[in-house]
Amino acid sequence: MPLHHFIFSFLTLAFCATSSVAAAAAAAAASKEQTLNTQDAEFFNPKLPPRTLSSSKRFEGSSNLVDLRYHMGPVLSSSPINIYLIWYGRWSLSQKLLIKDFITSISPSATPSPSPSVSEWWKTVSLYTDQTGANVSRTLVVAKEHSDARYSHGYHLTRLSVQQVIATAVKAAPFPVDHRNGIYLILTSHDVTVQDFCRAVCGFHYFTFPSMVGYTMPYAWIGNSGKQCPEVCAYPFAVPGYMGGGGPGALLPPNGDVGLDGMISVIAHELAELTTNPLVNAWYAGEDPTAPTEIGDLCEGLYGTGGGGGYIGQVIRDRKGRTYNMNGNKGRKFLVQWIWSPAVKACAGPNALD
């Protein structure tokens, strides 16, 4: 989306209401009673939220001030949604497999992942519809991949040159022009700098310009912040120095890679927004389509029950101390931010305890 800034904030939106001490205690009690399909996990709240501003139990981002509206544009409802991956820079096989495992975990499976799962998280995205009543598809597949290990457009990219990377991939690789149900996902390695990366954005989405690529197609870019700014784009696996001893401290990433684990939550954020607002004329809050507030923006920094006011909420910690909030394919675990639910009018995730 244009001028979309995935700006990390340790405080969520000012209108977000938070839970009461009693609600937090009840959630903690409920967490002990909830059973998971794994025996080496416990629920863990890095820091309990402050006193309540509302009596609502749906405190995670719930507010009457949120004016998320449908603007009559398309959503990606055709199934499956085809993901065309562009690996820009140098990527190891293990890094590629981790990201692809997350993407494939979104779709329903004959052997579903244990709850709470990535597929259950995407159910919230699939609640959004277009003007015909067609829902966002629940099935995403990695349709094609292209590797640009030679940095064909240099080690620094601008928002426009990101589109040139797509144009190069479409011309050089066997990428089809997929207008209806394609997403072109550009992932840059840790040694690539991008305009506004770390300073103002961790990722963004928009659609390609015919003058640049030849076609209008939805795309998203996300960078690996592991070397450049993990404390900005891989929080809570890295925390800024100024937080000192006043915060919960950095959490252990579920897959042992601060940059990649943080990157996956940004990928999830952008995919949720891109499928519900691919041409920046569908689902968003605010009056300015050049700076919309979308379903991921409304829940930035929220990962579990009790989140809000700078607290990520109640997540899961295994016996090795690694934190996550949902399960994926092949036994993978991920920590992914919640998204705005049109059903409950609040931020929602599959690991919710209330």
N, C-alpha and C positions, 0 to 999 in steps of 0.2 A: 504494500500500500504506500502511497506517496507520503513523504514526510513522516512515515510511521516510525516512532521511536520506541524501541523496546527498552525503555529506560528502567534499569533496576532501581527499586526503591526499597529500603528496609522498612518503610512505613507504607501500608496499603492506602488506598484512596481515603480522603479525609472523611467521607461520609460513611465508611465502613463501621458498623457497630460491632462490639465485642461481647464475649460471654461474661456472665456473673461468676463469682467465686463458687457459688453453689453449683452452677452448670458445669464448671470445670471439674469440680469434685465428682459430680455424677458421671461425667465422661470418663474420668479416671477409674471409677468403680466399674463402669460398663466395660472398660478395656480389659479388666482382669477376667471378666466373665465371657468375653467374646473369644470364640475358638477359631483358629486358623488351620489351614492344611499344612502347617509346618510346626515342628516342635521346638525349634531353636530361636523363636522370635518372641519379643515382648513389645507392648505399646510404650511409647516413649514421647514425652513432651519436653522439648529442650527448655522451654520457659512458659509457665502458665500465664494466660492473658490477664489484664487488669480488670477492674470492676466494670460491670455492665453499663451500657448506654441504652439498652433496650431489653424488654422482657421477652422478645422473640427467641425461640430456640434455634432459629435459622440465622445465627448471628454472623456466620462467615461471609461477610461482604453484603449481607442483606440490607436493603435500604429502599425507601420509597422514592428516593431522589434519582435512582437509576432509571433512565429513559431509553432502554434498549428497544429499538424499533426496526421494523422491516421496511426497506425502501424499494421494494418491488423488483430488485435485480435477481439474477440466478444464483442458486447454490449448486454445489457439485453433487447432484443426485444420481447421475448415471453410474451403474455398477459394472465392473469395479472402477475405483479411482486409480488411474495409472500414475505411479511415481517414476519420473525419469531422473535418476541420480547423476549428478555431475560432481566427481571428486576432483577438486582443484587443488593442486599441490601434491605433496607426498603423504600417502596414507598407508598404514600397515594393514595387513589382512585382518588382524584381530580387531582393529578399530572399525573397519568396514563391516565386519560381521556383527559387532555390537549394535551399530546404528541400524543395520538391516533387520536384526532380530527385534528391535523395538518397533520398527514400521510394520513388520509382519505380525507382531503381537496385537495390533489394532483390530484385525479382522476376526470374526467368529471362527472357531476351530472345532473340528470333530473331537479333538482332545483339548478342551479348554484349560487355560492356566488357572491355578488356584485363585480363589477370591481373597482379597481385592485384586482385580486384574486390569491390564491395559485395555482389553476389549470392553470391560464394563465402564471404564473411564470414557471411552469413545461413544458409548450409548448416549451420553449427554449431548455430544456434538450432533448425533443423528436425530435429535429431537427437533432440530431447526429445519424449516421447510421453505419452499418457494411459493409463489402465488398460486400454483396448481395443487399445492398440498403435498408435493413430493419431498421426502426427507433426504437429508444428506446421507449418502451411501455409507453403510457400515463396513464395506469391504475395500481395503487398500492393498495394492500389490506393487512390488518393485518390478516395473515393466522392462526397463532398460537401464544400463549403466554406461557411463563414459568417464574415462580417467584422463585428466589433463595434468600429468606429472611434469610437464615441461614448462609450466607457468606461462602459457601462450600469451597472456596479457599482462605479464609482469608480476612482481611481488606485492604491488599495491593496486587495489581496485577501487574505482568510484562506483556510485550507484548506476551510472550509465555503462561503465565497462563491465559490470556484472551481467548486463544484458548482452554485451558483446561475447562474453563467455558462453552464454546460451546459444547465440547465433553460430559460434564456432562449433559447438557440440552438435547442433542440428544439421550443420553442413557436413561435418566430418564423420559423425557417428550415425549408426542406423536408427536415429531418433525420428519417429513420425511426427507430423504436425497434428497434435491431439488437442483440438479446440474444446471439445465437449467435456471430457473427463480426464484430462491430463494435468499433472502438476510437475513443473520443472524445478527440482530442488538442488541448489548449488551449495556445496559444503566446502569451505576453505580450510586448509590445514593451519597449524599453529604458527607458521612462519609467514603467513600472508596477512598484510594489513588492509583494511577496508575503510572507506570513508565513514567517519563517525563511529567506527567500531571501538568499543570500550569506553569512549567518551560519552556517547549518547545512545548507542544501540548495541544489541547483542545479535539481532537478526531483524529482518523485515520481509514483507511480502508486497507484491504489486502485480501488474501484468505488463508484458513486453510491448514495446512500441513497434508498429509495423516498419517505421523508418530505420529501426535498429536491427530487428530480427526478421522482419518480413511478415510477421503474423502477430496477432494479439493472443497471448497465452498466459495463464496464471503461473507465477513463479514465487519462490521464496529463497532467501539466502540466510545462512547461519554460519558463524565462524567458530573455530576452536579457540577458546580463550585461555587454554591451559598455561601458556607461556606469557601471554600479554596482559591479561587482566582477570584472573580467576576470581578475585575478590569482588568483581563487578558482575561478571556473567556466569560464574559457576557457584554463586552463593546458594545454599549454605555450606558447600564443601570447602569454601575458603571465605574468610571474613576480612574486612579492612582492618588495618592496623589501629585506626582510631577507636575501634570498638573495644579494644583492650580486654579487660576482664569484665566489662559491663554486659556482654552478650553471652549467648549460649556456647560460643566457641565453634570452630569448624566441625562439621559432621563428617564421618567417614563415608565416602561414596560407595554405593552398592557394588560397583564393578571395578573398584580400585583405580579409576582414572578420573581425576578431578575435572580435567578439561572435557572429556567425552561425556561423563555423567551429567555435568552441568549443561553441556550442549544438547543432550537429549531432551531436557525439559524445555529448552528454547525451540527445538524442532517441533515438539508437541504443541507448544503455544502457537507457532506459526501455521502448522497444519490445521489446527482447529479454526483459526481465523480465516485462513485461505479458503477452506471448503465452505464456510458460511458467508464469506464476503469476497468472492474471487475477483470481481470487477469493481469493488469498492462502492457498490450500490445495493447491497442486500442488508445484512444485519450489522448494525452498529448504533452506538449512542452518540449524541451530539448533533449539532446542526451543520458542521463543516466536514464534507466528505474528504477533504485533503488532510484532515487530522482526526479521523474517527477513533472512538473508544470502542474496542471490539471485545468479544467474549473472553479472550485471554487477558486483555488489559485490565478488565474489571476484577480479576482474581490474582493479580501478580503478587507473588510472595506467599500465597496460601497453599498449604500442602496437606492440611488435616483439620480435624475438629478442634476448636479452640483457637484457630488462627485469626489474625487481625491485629491491627495496632502495632505491627512490627514483629509479631510472633508467627512462626510458620505453622503451628498447630501440632496435633498429636500424630506422630508417624510411627513406624515400626523399626525396631532395632534387633538385629540378630545377635547371636552369642559372640560373634567376632567384632561387634560394635558397629557394623555397617548399617546405615539407615536407608529406608525405602518406604514407599507407600503403595506400591502395586507390583504384581507379578506378571512376567511375560513368558514367551515361548522359551523352550530349552532350559528352564529353570532360572532364567534371568530375572533380576529384580531392578526396579527403577524408582527414582524419586521424581515425580512429575507434578507440576502445579495444577491446582484445580481450575475449573472453567465455569462460566456463568450458565446456570440452568434456567431455561425459559419456563420450566414446570414449577420450580419452587421459588423462583425469583431471588436466587442467592447463589453463591459459589458452591460447587458440588464436586465430590469425588467418591470413588468406590470404597474408600477406607473410612467414610464418615461413620461416626459413632452415635449420632443423634438423628 
